[in-house]
Amino acid sequence: MKTFNLLFVLSLTILSCNSNNRKEGVPVTSKSNLSFVQKKSIRVAAVQASLTAGAVNENLEIIERLTREAFEQGAELVVLPEFFTTPPTPMEFDQDIVESIRPLIGEPLKLLQRLAKEYNGIVGGSFLAYHQAQVYNSFALVFPDGTYFVHNKDYPTLMENCYYTGGTDDGVFDTPIGRVGIVVCLEFYRTETARRMLDRVDIVIGGSAWPSKPKEGVTSKVLTTQLADFAKMLGVPVVHGNHSGQYQSENTPWQFVGEAQIVLGTGDISKRRSYKEGEGIVISDIKLGKIEGSTKPIPDQFWIYSKVGWNQWETSLSGPYRDFYENTTRPFTIDKWASYNP
């Protein structure tokens, strides 16, 4: 037990050191003819979708429908869930998920570019994306002229280690509408995320794919609390997309917890959608920028909530899950997509 605890502390020290060396976020494309200007307020929408693992084409049709609905209700910025092409959790060692990986400059990104151009709006979400000879959980934020910014989630979560590797950017981007922080799922729970964005962003956007067993309501409650706390730590609004719906994995029933939310910089929830409300959108007008004097202290620890047990998360960064990524996911994806020419 003492050996494990020592390894755990050492690993967190290494992770903390790595986080200090994260690169500043930059746009992936070189276009600069954006029609937006920095704004003081903006109408935003958060999407809550019921998607099916491995069904990329069907899932993209759902995402297109919900994104159009949001834009047609006047949204200027639409935030999609994490893994909007296929939810991989809580599935492990799953070939269908591996086959659902797409090139970064592939059909998911092209869909977002078409929608952004058609509605002269901004849309973003994350998907399993192949680029730079690796698979990442890449959140692409797309503007009307096709320019996009990409944040790769820092560390995979639990069985997600089967399907992608962690990124090194800081998730902070200077965009035509202001300074945008992009946060994906458990990044909302790590103090290093809040620290690298404090006083550097005007808004935080992101998504999750939170699963829970139907009889367990605690995950939804934690997510509701965490988004508000994260907003208060930075003093800026948070827009968060998520999944809903039920499904079977290894004969075990699961559900996604919902909680697509729009949170103000005060931590007050402007709009939210519970899992009971199912698929749909929430939409609200918000002010960009930090509310001065409003921030809540960031805890001096690795996880924002220290009482939650995270040992399983840490051990999953190596072992069978990572072996599956290195020996199955990555070789398969390279073989399938390395010669892809968009």
N, C-alpha and C positions, 0 to 999 in steps of 0.2 A: 504493500500500500504506500509506504514512504517513497519507494522508487517511482511509482506511477505519479504521485503528487509532484515529485521533483521534475519529472519529464514534462508534466503539464505546465508547471511554472516556467520552465525553460522554453517550451514551445510558445507560450504566450509572450515571453520576452522577445523571441525571434520575430513573431508576428508584429509586435509593436514596433520593433526596429524597422521592419520592412515597410510599415505604414508611413514612417517618417520620410521615406524615400520615394513616395508616390509622385508620378509625373503630373504636371498641370494638364487639365483637359484642353484639347484643341479640336477644331472641326476636322472631320476626315476629308471632306472635299475642299477644293480651293475656290469655289465660286463665292462671290461677294456681292452680287446684285440683289440683295434682299430688300423687300418692300416695307418691312416693318421698321418702326422706330422704338426707342426705349419708352416704356409705358409706365404710368403710375398705377393703373388698374387694368384688369383683364377679366374677361368671362372665361371660366375654365370648366371642364367636364371631366369626371372620373368614370371609367367604364368598369362594369362588373359583368363578366361573361361566364357562361356555362359551356365549357369546351371538353373535347374528348381526346384522351391521350393517343397520339399517333395519327390522328385524322387531320393532317395539316390543311388540306384543301377546304374541308368543311369548316375548320376553325377560322380560316382566313375569311370565309364568307360571312361568318358570324361577326367577326371583328369589323369587316367593312360595313355591315348593316348598322352596328352600334355606333361606329364612328360617324357615319352619315347622319344618323339620328342626332348625335351631339352637335355636329356642325350646323344642321338645319334648325336647331334650337338656338343658334347664335353663338355657340362656343367658339372662341378664338384659339384655345389650346385644349387638346384632348389627350388625356393620359390613360393608357391601356394597362392591363395587368402584366405582371411578370410572366414569361413563357406564353406569349399570346399565340404561338403556333402549335404548341402541345404542352400540356401540364405533365411534368415528369415525376412529380412526387405523389405518393410515397413509394413509387415503383423503383426497384433496384435490378440491375443486370438485365435490362429489358431491351431486346433488339429493335422493337418497334420504335422506341424513343431514339435509339441511335440512328435509325433510318429517317427520322423526322428532322434531323439537323439540316440546315440550309446554309448556303454561302451568305456572308454578310451582304454582299451586293447581289441578292437573289430576289425571289418572288415576294417574301415578306416586306423587305425594304421598298421594293418597287411599288407595292400596294400603298404603303404610307406616302410615298412620293406622289403618286397619282392623286390621292385624296387631298393632300396638302395643297397641291397645285389647283385642283378643281374648286376647292372651297376657300383658297387664299388664307389657309389657316396653318396651325402647327399641330403635329401629332407625334406621339412617341410611346414606345413600349419595348419590352425586352423579349428576346427569343434566343434559342440555341443557334449560334452563328459560327460558321467556320471562316477564319481569316488568320493570316500570319502563321499558317501551319498548325494552328491549335483550334480548339472549340472553346468559345466563351459564352457566358450568359450576358449578351450584349444589349444594352438599352440604346436604341437609336431615336434621337429627337430630330424630326424632319421639318424643314421650312418650305414655303411655297415654291421657291426656285429650285428645289432638289437638294440644297445644301443640308447636310446632316451632321450631328454631333453624336459621338458614341462613348458611352461609359460601360466598361466591362466589370461586372460585379467582382468584388475583391476576393472572397473565399466561397467556394461551394458549400452547401449545407447538407450534412448527413449523406443520404444516398445520391444526392446531386453530384457528388464526387465521381460517380460512374460516368458522367456525361460531359463535363467541361472542367476547365482549369481556371484559376483565379487571374484577375487583371491587375494592372499596376497604376492606372490613372487615378486621379483624386476625385473625379466626378464633378468638378467645378468648371463651368463653361461661361465665357463672356459671349453672349448672344445678342442679336438685334433687339430683343425685348428686355434685356437686362442680364444680370448674373444668375445663372440657373444651376442649382445643385441637383444631381441625379443620384437617387438612393434606391437600391434594390433589396427588398425583403429584409433579411437579418442584418443588413447594413444599418437599418433603423435602430438596431439593438446594441450597436457597438459605439462606445464613447469616442473612438478614433474617428468615426464618421462625422460626429457632431463637431469635434475639434477642428477637423480640416475644413469645415464649412462655416464655422463661426465667423461672423463679420465679413464673409466673402460672397454671400449669395443673397438674392432678393426673393427667391422662391425655391422650394424643394419639390421635385416631382419624382414619382417612382411607383413601383408596383410590387405585389406579393403573389404567392401561390400557396396560401396557408391551408394545409389539410388538418382535419381533426376527425376523430371517431364521433359518430352521431350523438353518443351519450355524453361526450365531453364538450362542455361549453366554455371551459377556461381559456382556450386559445383565442376565441373571439374577444373575450373580455380583455386579455392582455394586449391584443392588437389595438383595440379601441383606446386603451390607456396610453400605449406607447406612441402612437401618432401624435396625440395631443402633447405628450411630454417632449417629444422631439421638436415640435413646432415651438414650444415655450423655451427650449434650450437655445434655439437660434433666433427666436423672435420674428420668424417669417412664416408665411403660409405654406402648407403642405397639401399636395394633391396626389391621391393614392388610388390606383386601380387594383382590382383583385378578382378572384374567381368565386363562383358559386356552383352549387349542384352536388349530387351524390354519385358515387361509383364504387365498383368492387375492385379490390387488389388482393390477390392471394386469398380469395374467398372471405376477405374482411371488408365490411362496409366502411366507407370513408365519405366525408363531405368537405367541401371547401367552405370557409367560414364567412365569405363575403367581406363586408366592411370597406367597400369603395367609399372614400371619404374626401371631403374638402375641409381642411382645418385652417383657422385663422392664426396669425402670428401670436395671438394671445393664448392659444391652446384651445379656444372654443371651437366646437365642431359646427361648421356652417351647414353642411349637408352630409348625410351618410346613408348607406344602403345595407341593411342587414342580410344575412344569408337567407332568411325567411322570405325576403322580398324578391330573391332570385335575380335573374339577369336583368340588366338595365343600366341606366346612367344616372348620375347626380350632377347638377350644374349650378354654378353660383358665380356672382361677380365678387372679385377680391382685390385688395390693394397689394401692390408689390412693395418690397422693401422691408427693412427691419423696424419693428416697433421699439423705439429707444426705451431703455430701462425696464424692458419686459422679460428679459431672459432669466431662465432658471439655471442654477449651477449644473455643470456637467460633472458627474461623479468621477472621482479619481480611481478608476478601476477599468478593466478591459470591457466588461459588459455593463450596460446601464443598469440592469436589474441583477444585483449580485446574488440574490437568494435563489435564483433559478439555476437548476443544475445543467451545466453545459459540457460536462466531461465527454459525453457521447459525441458532441459536435467536434471537439478537438481531436479525438481519436480517429474520426472518420476522414481526416485530412490525409491519412496514410492507410495502408492495409488493403483489404480486398476491393473496396470501392475504387481506390486510385489505380490498383492493378487492372481493373476492368477498363478504366479510361485509357491507360497506356497500352494495353494489349488488345483491346477490342474497339472501343469507340474511336480513338484517334487514328489508328491504322485504317479502319473501314472508311472513315470520313475523308482522309487524305486520298485514298484510292478512288473514292467516288467523286470528289469535288476538286482535286488539285488542278485538273486541266480545265475547269469550268471557266468560260469566257463570257461574262455578262453582256 
